[in-house]
Amino acid sequence: MNGDGLFTFPGPGRIAAYVGLAALGFVVGLAGALVQGGWFPAGLLLALLALGGLCYGAVVLTRARGGGLAAATGWLLAVLFLAAGRPEGDFFFGAGISAYVFLLGGMTLAVICATVPKLPQPDRPSARLGK
């Protein structure tokens, strides 16, 4: 299929961008998990701002919601990897408000950024008559 229907397959450049954004989301998830517990109020805010900036920046960069979705998927994989219990019974996230705000706030930010209602439009002349 060459994309004549409703769905067009992304090219190799866009696929590489999505994989790179997912890897960057994974790194932001790992770093955010470390920072949010280390410096409680400022670290939590920094981790959530980093995720929001990455997801929205990915939407703007790729000019598609798939970019934000790819970054959010990488973040979610990192958080799920760190949230899983170990055989020894250890957990990476402590049972505190910071961890819960990081997990739920991060998921909320990722969904908001991946479902931006109107994508930023490139600079071009207006199509309205009389302008």
N, C-alpha and C positions, 0 to 999 in steps of 0.2 A: 504494500500500500504506500502511496506517495503522499498521503495526507489530504486527499480531496474531500473527505467527509468532515465531520465535526471535530475529529481528533487528529492532530498532526503529531507525528513522532519527533521528539527532539533530536537535533543533530549531535554529532560527537562533541562539539564545543560546549553546548549547553549541558550535556550529560557530565562532562568533565567539571563544569562549574558547579553542578549539583553535588557531585561527589566531594569536591573541595569544600563546599559550604557545609556538607554534612560532617566532614572531618573537623572543620573549624568549630562547628556546633558541639562536637564531642569534646574538643579541647576547652571550650568555654564552660561546658558542663563540669568537667574535672576541676578546672580552676575555680569556678564558682562554688563548688562543693567544699573546697579547701578554705576559701576566703570567708564564706558566710558563717562558718563556725569559729574561725579564728578571731575576727574582729567583728563582734556581734552587730551593732547597728550599722556601722559604715560598711562593713564587709558584705552584709546582706544586701544593702542598697546598691553597692558596686556590682555584685553578682547579677542582680536583676536588671540593672541598667546595661550591663554588658550583653546579656541575652536579648533584651529589647532592641538594643542598637544593632546587634548582629542580624536578628530576624528582619527588622525593617530595612536595614541596609541591603540585605540579600534580595528583598522584594524590589528595591529601587535599582540595584545593580542588574538583576536579570530581567526587570520589567515584567515579572510574572509572579504570581503567588506561589508557584512551585519553589522558588528560591527560598522564601521564608519557611516553607514547609520542609525543605531539605535541611536547613539549619536547625529548625526545631526538632527534627527527627534525630539528628546527631546529638543534640543536647539531651533528648529523652533517653536515648540509648546509654549515654554516659551516666545519667542519674539512675536508671534502672540497674545498670551494672554495679554501681556503688551502693544501691539500696538493698541488693540481694544479700541475704545472710551467708556467712561462711560456715564451714563445718565445725569450727571451734565455737560458734555461737556469737562471734563478734559482728558488729554492725558499723558501717562507716558513719552514718548519720546518727546523732544522738537524739534522744526523745525530748526535744525542746521546741519552743515556739519558732526559733530561727530555722530549723530544718523544715518544719511544716510550711512556714511562709515561703521558703525557698522552693519547695516542691510545688505547692499549689499556686503561688504567685508566678513561678516560671512557666507552669503549664498555661495559666491564664494569659500571660504575655505572649507566649508562643502562638496561641490560638488567635489572639487579637492581631498580631503582626502577620500571620499567615492568611488571615481573612480580611485584609484591609479593604474597605468598601470601594474605594476609588484609587487606582494605581496612579502614581505621579506621571503626568504626561510630559513628553519631551518638548523642548522649546521649538515651536513652529508657528507660522502665522495663523491667525484665527480663520476659521472657515465660515464665519458669519458674514452675511451680506452687509455692506455699508461700512465696513471697518477698514 
